[in-house]
Amino acid sequence: MEESLIPKQTEHKTERTTWDDFIAEMKRLCVLAGPMVVVLSSQFLLQIVSNMMIGHLGELYLSSAALAISLAGVTGFSFLMGMASGLETTCGQAFGAKQYRRVGTQTYTAIFSLTLVSIVVSFLWINMETILVFIGQDPLIAREAGRFIIWLLPALFANAILQPLIKYFQLQSMLLPMFLSSCITICVHIPLCWALVFKSGLNNIGGALAIGISNWANVIFLGLYMYYSSTCEKTRAPITMELFQGIGKFFRYAIPSAVMVCLEWWSYELLILLSGLLPNPQLETSVLSVCLNTITTLYTIVFALGAAASTRVSNELGAGNPHVARVAVLAALSLAVMEACVVSGTLFAFRKVYGFVFSNDKEVIDYVTLMAPLLCISVILDGIQGVVTGIARGCGWQHLGVYVNLGAFYLCGIPVAAALAFWVRLRGKGLWIGIQIGSIVQNVVLSVITSRINWEQQVVTASKRLQDGESSTENRLV
């Protein structure tokens, strides 16, 4: 018999936050976030390594592979990652409430649900060449990109399993298996990709196949660990019909989580498209691509910290500890500010040389140097935003994040970016300033919402969610 879902009322009494509590919580968050940076970076590096090796085959292969990987991220990988984040509400709170069997069952539900989503996405990918030609893309690039993205289908279905497994381990603070699996995967991927691209005769297709094989290797390792390790015994639930009964509840949190992630991701991709309409589009697109790649790489740190914050908040809400959840939020935000200051300061200090990493063209390097201060501001904004959205997932109010991101980026950021770029004639700099204004609006609104959370009420809502599966629409922010 599972333990009662209703937290003890004695734990709801007002407690004072001591310095020792704060430092202890910061240490917990660092222990959680550190390995998660490696896990997230390894997934990103699989695509980067393949793209780098394919680049040595020629311009056509490079441009088509870059286009295919970008489209795969926008239409598939980002959506699966966002949907899996819905488990941070349900599984995180269930684990905190010691409802261990539910953690395993909801993980299986997520795997089944994301597999169904992948089947739908696969039809889009199979017809990608036709779509690219229809929107005016060069036929040669469209053909190669279409072939490449079809060979990425194994990676898509691997991610449908991998992302829920990552959340399964993350929300139980079982970081060692994920850390080891990620390190082994990237070490194997490099020689595997080299062999498939240059020695097998597959050329660019070998890069896509290598991504799929590496992702499936990661899935197999984590799956075997989950099945055989004694540390997973409590949450290793049997597969029953309960798996299908939880699909509706999973999508209730998964869809808002995915939309919240994708709305912001897509706004930056839209920026790249707009840069192609500017005078000297090759320069503008190149520089904005450098900026986007830079903040995307640095965002792995922020996303890991947000995932750690989500884990701590959801676990403590499920356990009925509102005071500890509140301390976790304060500690996470403090770490985010410190991380942002260090990273942005480093970036600013090397602003005149880091452009050489991406290009030898003096015009591009000078433009990147000019954009560097704006990038530093983006790093600071992303640091706060990553943690606040993690808190949103931990509490279960992703639906509010959807509305905030929609308004901040698409009603404010993108229109302002277009006006500054084309009307005020600030070009790429105007595009980036506009998206930063959207990010500022997003941060302000989400920070206000976070500051007004009634943590005692969140504990009650979490217990009701675990007890009867009601949605998080009952959340009250005071």
C-alpha positions in Angstrom: 0.0 0.0 0.0 1.4 3.4 -1.0 1.8 6.1 1.6 -0.7 8.8 2.0 -0.6 11.4 -0.6 -1.6 14.2 1.7 1.4 16.0 3.3 1.5 16.3 7.0 0.1 19.7 8.1 2.8 20.1 10.7 5.3 20.6 7.9 3.4 23.7 6.7 4.4 25.9 9.5 6.3 29.0 8.7 10.1 28.5 9.0 12.9 30.9 8.8 15.6 30.4 6.2 19.0 30.1 7.7 22.3 30.7 5.9 23.2 27.0 6.4 20.0 25.9 4.8 20.7 28.2 1.8 24.3 27.0 1.3 23.2 23.3 1.6 20.5 23.9 -1.0 23.0 25.5 -3.3 25.3 22.5 -3.0 22.4 20.1 -3.8 21.6 22.2 -6.9 25.3 22.2 -8.0 25.5 18.4 -7.6 22.4 18.0 -9.7 23.2 20.6 -12.4 26.9 19.6 -13.0 26.3 16.2 -14.5 23.2 17.5 -16.4 25.4 20.0 -18.3 27.4 17.0 -19.6 24.3 15.1 -20.5 22.7 18.0 -22.4 26.0 19.0 -24.0 26.6 15.5 -25.3 23.3 15.4 -27.1 24.1 18.8 -28.7 27.7 17.6 -29.6 26.4 14.6 -31.5 25.0 16.9 -34.1 27.9 19.3 -34.1 30.5 16.5 -34.6 28.5 15.1 -37.5 28.1 18.5 -39.1 31.8 19.3 -38.7 32.9 16.1 -40.4 30.3 16.4 -43.2 31.6 19.9 -43.8 34.8 18.4 -45.2 32.9 16.7 -48.0 31.9 19.9 -49.7 29.7 23.0 -49.5 26.5 21.2 -50.8 26.8 18.4 -48.2 27.5 21.0 -45.4 24.6 23.3 -46.2 22.1 20.5 -46.7 23.2 18.7 -43.5 23.0 22.0 -41.5 19.6 22.7 -42.9 18.3 19.2 -42.1 19.7 19.2 -38.6 18.1 22.6 -38.0 14.7 21.5 -39.3 15.0 18.3 -37.3 15.6 20.3 -34.2 12.7 22.7 -34.8 10.1 20.1 -35.9 11.2 17.0 -33.8 14.0 17.0 -31.2 13.0 20.2 -29.5 9.3 19.1 -29.3 10.2 15.7 -27.8 12.5 17.3 -25.2 9.8 19.8 -24.3 7.1 17.2 -24.0 9.4 15.0 -21.8 9.8 18.0 -19.5 6.1 17.5 -18.5 7.4 14.6 -16.4 9.2 17.2 -14.2 5.7 18.0 -12.7 4.1 14.6 -12.5 7.1 12.3 -11.8 9.0 14.8 -9.7 6.1 15.4 -7.3 5.3 11.7 -7.2 8.9 10.8 -6.3 8.8 13.5 -3.5 5.6 12.0 -2.2 7.2 8.5 -2.3 4.8 7.3 -4.9 7.6 5.3 -6.5 5.5 3.0 -8.7 3.9 6.0 -10.3 7.3 7.3 -11.4 8.0 4.2 -13.4 4.4 4.0 -14.9 4.4 7.6 -16.0 7.8 7.2 -17.6 6.4 4.3 -19.7 3.4 6.4 -20.6 5.7 9.2 -21.8 7.8 6.8 -23.9 4.6 5.4 -25.5 3.2 8.9 -26.1 6.4 10.3 -27.6 6.7 7.3 -29.9 3.2 8.1 -31.2 4.3 11.7 -31.7 7.4 10.6 -33.5 5.3 8.6 -36.0 3.4 11.7 -36.9 6.6 13.8 -37.2 8.1 11.1 -39.4 5.5 11.7 -42.1 6.6 15.4 -42.1 10.3 14.4 -42.4 9.7 11.9 -45.2 8.1 14.7 -47.3 10.7 17.3 -46.3 12.3 17.5 -49.8 8.9 18.3 -51.4 8.2 20.9 -48.7 11.6 22.6 -49.2 11.2 22.8 -52.9 7.7 24.2 -52.5 8.9 27.1 -50.3 11.6 28.0 -52.8 14.7 26.2 -51.5 17.4 25.2 -54.0 16.5 21.8 -55.5 20.0 20.3 -54.9 20.1 21.4 -51.3 16.4 20.3 -50.8 17.2 16.8 -52.2 20.3 16.3 -50.0 18.5 17.7 -46.9 15.5 15.5 -47.6 17.8 12.4 -47.8 19.7 13.4 -44.6 16.6 14.0 -42.5 15.1 10.6 -43.5 18.2 8.9 -42.2 17.8 10.9 -39.0 14.5 9.0 -38.3 16.2 6.4 -36.2 17.5 9.2 -34.0 14.0 10.7 -33.7 12.5 7.4 -32.4 15.6 7.0 -30.1 14.9 10.4 -28.6 11.3 9.4 -27.9 12.7 6.9 -25.5 15.8 8.7 -24.4 14.2 11.9 -23.2 11.7 10.2 -20.8 14.6 8.0 -19.5 16.7 11.1 -18.8 13.8 12.7 -16.8 13.3 9.4 -15.0 16.9 9.4 -13.7 17.1 13.2 -13.3 14.0 13.4 -11.0 15.4 10.8 -8.7 18.8 12.5 -8.6 20.4 9.4 -10.1 23.0 11.2 -12.2 25.9 8.8 -12.4 24.3 6.5 -15.0 23.4 9.4 -17.2 26.8 11.0 -16.9 28.7 7.8 -17.8 26.3 7.0 -20.6 26.7 10.5 -22.1 30.5 10.4 -21.9 30.8 7.0 -23.4 28.3 7.9 -26.2 30.2 11.0 -27.3 33.5 9.2 -27.2 32.2 6.4 -29.4 30.3 8.8 -31.7 33.5 10.6 -32.9 35.3 7.6 -34.4 32.0 6.0 -35.5 31.0 9.2 -37.4 34.5 9.4 -38.9 34.3 5.9 -40.2 30.7 6.2 -41.6 31.4 9.5 -43.3 34.8 8.9 -44.8 35.4 5.2 -44.9 32.0 3.5 -45.5 31.1 5.3 -48.8 27.9 6.7 -47.2 29.3 10.3 -47.2 26.8 12.7 -45.6 24.3 10.0 -44.9 26.9 8.4 -42.6 26.7 11.4 -40.3 23.0 11.0 -39.9 23.3 7.3 -39.3 26.0 7.9 -36.7 23.7 10.2 -34.8 21.0 7.5 -34.7 23.3 4.8 -33.6 24.8 6.9 -30.8 21.4 7.8 -29.6 20.2 4.2 -29.6 23.4 3.2 -27.7 22.5 5.8 -25.0 19.0 4.4 -24.9 20.1 0.8 -24.5 22.6 1.6 -21.8 20.1 3.6 -19.7 17.3 1.0 -20.4 19.5 -1.8 -19.2 20.6 0.1 -16.1 16.9 0.9 -15.3 15.9 -2.8 -15.7 18.8 -4.4 -13.8 20.1 -1.9 -11.3 18.9 -2.3 -7.7 18.8 1.5 -7.3 15.8 1.6 -9.7 14.0 -1.2 -7.9 11.4 1.0 -6.2 10.5 2.9 -9.4 10.8 0.0 -11.8 7.0 -0.6 -12.2 5.6 -3.4 -14.2 4.0 -2.5 -17.6 0.2 -2.6 -17.2 -2.9 -1.0 -18.6 -2.3 1.9 -16.3 0.3 3.0 -18.8 -2.5 3.8 -21.3 -4.8 5.3 -18.7 -2.2 8.0 -17.9 -1.8 9.2 -21.5 -4.4 12.0 -21.1 -2.7 13.3 -18.0 0.7 13.1 -19.6 -0.3 15.2 -22.5 -2.0 17.7 -20.2 1.5 18.7 -18.9 3.6 17.6 -21.9 1.9 19.8 -24.5 2.3 23.1 -22.6 5.8 22.2 -21.6 6.7 21.6 -25.3 5.0 24.7 -26.5 6.7 26.8 -23.8 10.1 25.5 -25.0 9.4 25.6 -28.7 7.9 29.1 -28.8 11.2 30.6 -27.6 13.3 28.3 -29.8 11.3 29.1 -32.9 11.5 32.8 -32.3 15.3 32.7 -32.6 15.0 30.5 -35.8 12.7 33.1 -37.2 15.4 35.7 -36.5 17.7 33.8 -38.9 15.1 33.8 -41.6 14.5 37.5 -41.2 18.2 38.2 -41.5 18.1 36.7 -45.0 15.9 39.6 -46.1 18.5 42.3 -45.0 21.0 44.0 -47.2 24.1 41.8 -47.5 22.2 38.7 -46.2 25.3 36.4 -46.3 27.0 38.6 -43.7 23.9 39.2 -41.5 22.9 35.5 -41.6 26.5 34.3 -40.8 26.8 36.7 -37.8 23.4 35.9 -36.4 24.1 32.2 -36.8 27.3 32.6 -34.8 25.3 34.5 -32.1 22.6 31.8 -32.0 25.2 28.9 -31.9 26.9 30.7 -29.0 23.9 31.2 -26.8 22.6 27.7 -27.7 25.8 26.2 -26.5 25.9 28.3 -23.3 22.2 27.5 -22.7 23.1 23.9 -21.8 24.4 25.3 -18.5 21.2 27.3 -17.9 18.9 24.4 -18.9 20.8 22.1 -16.6 20.4 24.5 -13.7 16.7 24.9 -14.5 16.3 21.1 -14.6 18.0 20.9 -11.2 15.6 23.6 -9.8 12.6 21.8 -11.3 13.7 18.5 -9.6 14.2 20.1 -6.2 11.0 22.1 -6.3 8.8 19.2 -7.6 10.3 16.7 -5.1 9.8 19.0 -2.1 6.3 19.9 -3.1 5.4 16.3 -3.4 7.0 15.6 -0.1 5.0 18.4 1.5 7.9 20.8 2.3 6.9 24.3 1.1 9.7 25.9 3.0 12.4 23.8 1.4 10.9 24.4 -2.0 11.1 28.1 -1.4 14.7 27.9 -0.3 15.5 25.9 -3.5 14.0 28.7 -5.6 16.1 31.3 -3.9 19.3 29.2 -4.2 18.6 28.4 -7.9 18.1 32.1 -8.8 21.2 33.0 -6.9 23.3 30.4 -8.8 21.7 31.6 -12.0 22.8 35.2 -11.4 26.4 34.1 -10.5 26.6 31.9 -13.5 25.4 34.6 -15.8 27.9 37.1 -14.4 30.8 34.8 -14.8 29.9 33.6 -18.3 28.9 37.0 -19.7 32.0 38.6 -18.2 34.2 35.9 -19.8 32.5 36.4 -23.1 32.9 40.2 -23.0 36.6 39.8 -22.1 37.2 37.7 -25.2 34.8 39.6 -27.5 37.6 40.6 -29.9 39.0 37.1 -30.4 36.2 34.6 -30.0 34.9 35.4 -33.5 37.9 33.6 -34.9 36.5 30.3 -33.7 33.7 30.6 -36.3 35.3 32.5 -39.2 38.5 33.9 -40.7 36.6 36.7 -42.5 37.6 40.0 -40.9 34.2 41.5 -41.7 32.4 38.7 -39.9 34.8 38.9 -36.9 34.4 42.7 -36.5 30.6 42.3 -36.7 30.7 39.5 -34.0 32.8 41.8 -31.8 30.2 44.5 -32.2 27.4 42.1 -31.3 29.3 40.7 -28.3 27.9 43.1 -25.7 24.3 42.2 -26.8 25.2 38.6 -26.4 26.4 39.2 -22.9 23.0 40.7 -22.0 21.3 37.6 -23.6 23.4 35.3 -21.4 22.2 37.2 -18.3 18.6 37.1 -19.4 18.8 33.4 -20.3 20.3 32.6 -17.0 17.3 33.9 -15.1 14.7 32.6 -17.6 16.1 29.1 -17.6 15.7 28.8 -13.8 12.3 30.4 -13.7 10.9 28.2 -16.4 12.3 25.2 -14.5 10.4 26.4 -11.4 7.3 26.6 -13.6 7.7 22.9 -14.6 8.3 21.9 -11.1 5.1 23.6 -9.9 3.0 22.5 -12.9 2.0 25.9 -14.3 3.5 25.5 -17.7 0.3 26.8 -19.3 1.2 30.3 -17.9 4.6 30.0 -19.5 3.0 29.4 -22.9 1.0 32.6 -22.6 4.0 34.6 -21.4 6.3 33.3 -24.2 3.6 33.9 -26.8 3.1 37.4 -25.8 6.7 38.3 -25.0 8.2 37.0 -28.2 5.5 37.1 -30.9 3.5 40.1 -29.8 6.5 42.1 -28.6 10.0 40.7 -29.4 9.6 39.8 -33.1 7.6 42.9 -34.2 10.1 45.2 -32.4 13.0 43.2 -34.0 11.5 43.7 -37.4 10.9 47.4 -36.9 14.4 48.0 -35.6 16.0 46.0 -38.4 14.1 47.2 -41.4 12.5 50.6 -40.4 15.2 52.0 -38.1 17.8 50.2 -40.3 19.8 48.7 -37.5 20.0 45.4 -39.5 21.1 42.3 -37.5 21.8 44.4 -34.4 18.2 45.5 -34.5 16.9 42.0 -34.8 18.9 40.9 -31.8 17.9 44.0 -29.7 14.2 43.2 -30.5 14.4 39.6 -29.4 16.2 40.8 -26.2 13.3 43.1 -25.5 11.0 40.1 -25.8 13.3 38.2 -23.4 13.2 41.1 -20.9 9.3 41.1 -21.0 9.4 37.3 -20.5 11.8 37.5 -17.5 9.8 40.3 -15.8 6.5 38.6 -16.1 7.7 35.1 -15.0 9.7 36.6 -12.1 6.6 38.4 -10.9 4.6 35.2 -11.1 7.3 33.3 -9.3 7.6 35.9 -6.5 3.9 35.6 -5.8 3.7 31.9 -5.5 1.9 30.6 -2.4 4.1 27.6 -1.5 1.7 26.2 1.0 -1.1 26.2 -1.6 1.3 24.6 -4.1 1.8 21.7 -1.7 -2.0 21.2 -1.4 -2.3 21.4 -5.2 0.5 18.8 -5.6 -1.2 16.4 -3.2 -4.5 16.8 -5.1 -2.7 16.2 -8.4 -1.2 13.0 -7.1 -4.5 11.9 -5.5 -6.9 12.3 -8.3 -5.0 13.4 -11.4 -6.5 16.8 -11.6 -4.7 19.3 -13.8 -2.6 22.2 -12.5 -5.3 24.7 -13.5 -6.2 24.8 -9.8 -2.9 26.5 -9.0 -3.3 29.7 -7.1 -0.7 32.4 -7.2 -1.1 34.9 -4.4 
